[in-house]
């Protein structure tokens, strides 16, 4: 398994979603605060709704801009807190397509798609 993972979220019918054919996902939505966190992460990226690139890992990496702290499990998913934004977001059980267990921290970098 790679230590740095990549997804390309985009807005579809007002929701942040992403596709990942490697794990069988099509228009998988971000909900319960995770969508709000993405809104905040992409504020300075022009035309972000058309798609962005998010690199993420359970360990820090050069260029990571955001750190999310595990808070608790609920409904098979996990809540993470963003100290930068001061809000929580829920990551559904799809998290386990990328990690064997919920990491204590998730580090992320967001940038324009194709950059």
C-alpha atoms as an extended CHARMM CRD file, in Angstrom:
* protein
*
       115  EXT
         1         1  UNK       CA              0.0000000000        0.0000000000        0.0000000000  PROA      1               0.0000000000
         2         2  UNK       CA              1.2520000000        3.4940000000       -0.8160000000  PROA      2               0.0000000000
         3         3  UNK       CA              2.0120000000        5.7680000000        2.0940000000  PROA      3               0.0000000000
         4         4  UNK       CA              0.7690000000        8.8690000000        0.2120000000  PROA      4               0.0000000000
         5         5  UNK       CA             -2.6650000000        8.4240000000       -1.3230000000  PROA      5               0.0000000000
         6         6  UNK       CA             -4.4760000000       10.6030000000       -3.8670000000  PROA      6               0.0000000000
         7         7  UNK       CA             -8.1140000000       11.4370000000       -4.5880000000  PROA      7               0.0000000000
         8         8  UNK       CA             -9.6810000000       14.0460000000       -6.8610000000  PROA      8               0.0000000000
         9         9  UNK       CA            -12.8380000000       15.4840000000       -5.2480000000  PROA      9               0.0000000000
        10        10  UNK       CA            -15.2760000000       17.5830000000       -7.2830000000  PROA      10              0.0000000000
        11        11  UNK       CA            -18.7280000000       19.0350000000       -6.7470000000  PROA      11              0.0000000000
        12        12  UNK       CA            -21.6950000000       17.0540000000       -8.0610000000  PROA      12              0.0000000000
        13        13  UNK       CA            -25.2370000000       18.2800000000       -7.4100000000  PROA      13              0.0000000000
        14        14  UNK       CA            -23.9560000000       20.4620000000       -4.5820000000  PROA      14              0.0000000000
        15        15  UNK       CA            -21.9320000000       17.7180000000       -2.8550000000  PROA      15              0.0000000000
        16        16  UNK       CA            -18.2200000000       17.0700000000       -2.7330000000  PROA      16              0.0000000000
        17        17  UNK       CA            -17.6970000000       13.5870000000       -4.2100000000  PROA      17              0.0000000000
        18        18  UNK       CA            -14.8490000000       11.5560000000       -5.6310000000  PROA      18              0.0000000000
        19        19  UNK       CA            -14.3050000000        8.5760000000       -7.8800000000  PROA      19              0.0000000000
        20        20  UNK       CA            -11.6530000000        5.9310000000       -7.3340000000  PROA      20              0.0000000000
        21        21  UNK       CA            -11.9040000000        3.0420000000       -9.7700000000  PROA      21              0.0000000000
        22        22  UNK       CA             -9.0000000000        1.3170000000       -7.9680000000  PROA      22              0.0000000000
        23        23  UNK       CA            -11.3000000000        0.6370000000       -5.0070000000  PROA      23              0.0000000000
        24        24  UNK       CA            -14.6540000000        0.6180000000       -6.8180000000  PROA      24              0.0000000000
        25        25  UNK       CA            -15.9630000000        4.0670000000       -5.8690000000  PROA      25              0.0000000000
        26        26  UNK       CA            -18.0700000000        6.3620000000       -8.0460000000  PROA      26              0.0000000000
        27        27  UNK       CA            -19.3480000000        9.7090000000       -6.7580000000  PROA      27              0.0000000000
        28        28  UNK       CA            -18.6020000000        8.7850000000       -3.1460000000  PROA      28              0.0000000000
        29        29  UNK       CA            -19.8510000000       11.7890000000       -1.1100000000  PROA      29              0.0000000000
        30        30  UNK       CA            -18.2250000000       13.6710000000        1.7250000000  PROA      30              0.0000000000
        31        31  UNK       CA            -20.8370000000       14.4640000000        4.4070000000  PROA      31              0.0000000000
        32        32  UNK       CA            -21.2070000000       15.4260000000        8.0780000000  PROA      32              0.0000000000
        33        33  UNK       CA            -18.6640000000       18.2260000000        8.1990000000  PROA      33              0.0000000000
        34        34  UNK       CA            -16.0630000000       16.6490000000        5.9020000000  PROA      34              0.0000000000
        35        35  UNK       CA            -17.7200000000       18.5940000000        3.0730000000  PROA      35              0.0000000000
        36        36  UNK       CA            -17.3610000000       21.8420000000        5.0310000000  PROA      36              0.0000000000
        37        37  UNK       CA            -13.7050000000       21.1130000000        5.6920000000  PROA      37              0.0000000000
        38        38  UNK       CA            -13.1150000000       20.6340000000        1.9570000000  PROA      38              0.0000000000
        39        39  UNK       CA            -14.9280000000       23.9210000000        1.2630000000  PROA      39              0.0000000000
        40        40  UNK       CA            -12.4860000000       25.6240000000        3.6220000000  PROA      40              0.0000000000
        41        41  UNK       CA             -9.4360000000       23.8030000000        2.2230000000  PROA      41              0.0000000000
        42        42  UNK       CA            -10.1630000000       24.9290000000       -1.3500000000  PROA      42              0.0000000000
        43        43  UNK       CA            -11.1860000000       28.5430000000       -0.6760000000  PROA      43              0.0000000000
        44        44  UNK       CA             -8.1590000000       29.9290000000       -2.5290000000  PROA      44              0.0000000000
        45        45  UNK       CA             -8.2460000000       27.5140000000       -5.4680000000  PROA      45              0.0000000000
        46        46  UNK       CA             -9.9870000000       28.9490000000       -8.5450000000  PROA      46              0.0000000000
        47        47  UNK       CA            -12.6810000000       26.7040000000      -10.0320000000  PROA      47              0.0000000000
        48        48  UNK       CA            -12.1540000000       24.1330000000       -7.2630000000  PROA      48              0.0000000000
        49        49  UNK       CA            -15.6870000000       22.7960000000       -7.7400000000  PROA      49              0.0000000000
        50        50  UNK       CA            -14.5650000000       21.3260000000      -11.0810000000  PROA      50              0.0000000000
        51        51  UNK       CA            -12.0000000000       19.2090000000       -9.2410000000  PROA      51              0.0000000000
        52        52  UNK       CA             -8.9770000000       19.3560000000       -6.9770000000  PROA      52              0.0000000000
        53        53  UNK       CA             -6.2400000000       16.9530000000       -5.9890000000  PROA      53              0.0000000000
        54        54  UNK       CA             -5.9230000000       15.8950000000       -2.3650000000  PROA      54              0.0000000000
        55        55  UNK       CA             -2.8600000000       13.9550000000       -1.2790000000  PROA      55              0.0000000000
        56        56  UNK       CA             -3.1970000000       12.3480000000        2.1550000000  PROA      56              0.0000000000
        57        57  UNK       CA             -1.2590000000       10.1040000000        4.4810000000  PROA      57              0.0000000000
        58        58  UNK       CA             -1.1500000000        8.8410000000        8.0480000000  PROA      58              0.0000000000
        59        59  UNK       CA              2.3390000000       10.3790000000        8.3340000000  PROA      59              0.0000000000
        60        60  UNK       CA              3.5500000000       13.9130000000        7.6080000000  PROA      60              0.0000000000
        61        61  UNK       CA              5.0440000000       14.5200000000        4.1660000000  PROA      61              0.0000000000
        62        62  UNK       CA              6.7310000000       17.4940000000        2.4520000000  PROA      62              0.0000000000
        63        63  UNK       CA              4.0850000000       19.9850000000        1.3520000000  PROA      63              0.0000000000
        64        64  UNK       CA              1.2930000000       18.7800000000        3.6290000000  PROA      64              0.0000000000
        65        65  UNK       CA             -0.8600000000       21.7250000000        4.6530000000  PROA      65              0.0000000000
        66        66  UNK       CA             -3.4660000000       20.2120000000        6.9560000000  PROA      66              0.0000000000
        67        67  UNK       CA             -3.4930000000       17.8610000000        9.9260000000  PROA      67              0.0000000000
        68        68  UNK       CA             -6.5920000000       16.1060000000       11.2060000000  PROA      68              0.0000000000
        69        69  UNK       CA             -6.8030000000       14.4940000000       14.6490000000  PROA      69              0.0000000000
        70        70  UNK       CA             -8.8590000000       11.3600000000       15.2910000000  PROA      70              0.0000000000
        71        71  UNK       CA            -11.6380000000       11.9650000000       17.8160000000  PROA      71              0.0000000000
        72        72  UNK       CA            -14.0060000000        8.9850000000       17.9000000000  PROA      72              0.0000000000
        73        73  UNK       CA            -15.7450000000        6.2100000000       15.9730000000  PROA      73              0.0000000000
        74        74  UNK       CA            -19.4190000000        6.5040000000       15.0760000000  PROA      74              0.0000000000
        75        75  UNK       CA            -21.6760000000        4.5490000000       12.7000000000  PROA      75              0.0000000000
        76        76  UNK       CA            -18.6930000000        2.6220000000       11.3550000000  PROA      76              0.0000000000
        77        77  UNK       CA            -16.9210000000        5.8270000000       10.3610000000  PROA      77              0.0000000000
        78        78  UNK       CA            -14.5870000000        8.1220000000       12.2390000000  PROA      78              0.0000000000
        79        79  UNK       CA            -14.6510000000       11.7450000000       13.3130000000  PROA      79              0.0000000000
        80        80  UNK       CA            -11.5620000000       13.8920000000       12.7340000000  PROA      80              0.0000000000
        81        81  UNK       CA            -10.8550000000       17.3790000000       14.0620000000  PROA      81              0.0000000000
        82        82  UNK       CA             -9.1200000000       20.1420000000       12.1310000000  PROA      82              0.0000000000
        83        83  UNK       CA             -7.2290000000       22.3900000000       14.5610000000  PROA      83              0.0000000000
        84        84  UNK       CA             -6.6490000000       24.8330000000       11.6690000000  PROA      84              0.0000000000
        85        85  UNK       CA            -10.3630000000       25.3210000000       11.0120000000  PROA      85              0.0000000000
        86        86  UNK       CA            -11.6470000000       24.4000000000       14.4810000000  PROA      86              0.0000000000
        87        87  UNK       CA            -14.2460000000       21.9460000000       13.1370000000  PROA      87              0.0000000000
        88        88  UNK       CA            -14.8640000000       18.2070000000       12.9370000000  PROA      88              0.0000000000
        89        89  UNK       CA            -15.7020000000       16.0870000000        9.9400000000  PROA      89              0.0000000000
        90        90  UNK       CA            -16.8710000000       12.4870000000        9.6800000000  PROA      90              0.0000000000
        91        91  UNK       CA            -15.1520000000       10.0540000000        7.3440000000  PROA      91              0.0000000000
        92        92  UNK       CA            -17.3690000000        7.1170000000        6.4440000000  PROA      92              0.0000000000
        93        93  UNK       CA            -16.2080000000        3.4620000000        6.4160000000  PROA      93              0.0000000000
        94        94  UNK       CA            -14.6950000000        4.0570000000        2.9540000000  PROA      94              0.0000000000
        95        95  UNK       CA            -11.6930000000        5.2310000000        5.0160000000  PROA      95              0.0000000000
        96        96  UNK       CA            -10.8560000000        1.5340000000        5.3980000000  PROA      96              0.0000000000
        97        97  UNK       CA            -10.3320000000        1.1650000000        1.6550000000  PROA      97              0.0000000000
        98        98  UNK       CA             -7.2450000000        3.3330000000        2.2430000000  PROA      98              0.0000000000
        99        99  UNK       CA             -6.1520000000        2.4170000000        5.7830000000  PROA      99              0.0000000000
       100       100  UNK       CA             -6.2690000000       -0.8640000000        7.7260000000  PROA      100             0.0000000000
       101       101  UNK       CA             -7.4010000000        1.0600000000       10.8110000000  PROA      101             0.0000000000
       102       102  UNK       CA             -8.3740000000        4.6560000000       11.4640000000  PROA      102             0.0000000000
       103       103  UNK       CA             -5.1290000000        6.6270000000       11.7680000000  PROA      103             0.0000000000
       104       104  UNK       CA             -4.5710000000        8.8410000000       14.8030000000  PROA      104             0.0000000000
       105       105  UNK       CA             -3.6550000000       11.6700000000       12.4150000000  PROA      105             0.0000000000
       106       106  UNK       CA             -4.3040000000       12.3150000000        8.7450000000  PROA      106             0.0000000000
       107       107  UNK       CA             -2.0770000000       14.7700000000        6.9030000000  PROA      107             0.0000000000
       108       108  UNK       CA             -3.2420000000       16.3530000000        3.6560000000  PROA      108             0.0000000000
       109       109  UNK       CA             -2.2470000000       18.6450000000        0.8420000000  PROA      109             0.0000000000
       110       110  UNK       CA             -4.8070000000       20.1610000000       -1.5300000000  PROA      110             0.0000000000
       111       111  UNK       CA             -3.9410000000       21.6760000000       -4.8870000000  PROA      111             0.0000000000
       112       112  UNK       CA             -5.5530000000       22.3960000000       -8.2350000000  PROA      112             0.0000000000
       113       113  UNK       CA             -6.1880000000       19.2660000000      -10.2660000000  PROA      113             0.0000000000
       114       114  UNK       CA             -3.3650000000       18.7380000000      -12.7220000000  PROA      114             0.0000000000
       115       115  UNK       CA             -0.9580000000       20.9980000000      -10.8340000000  PROA      115             0.0000000000
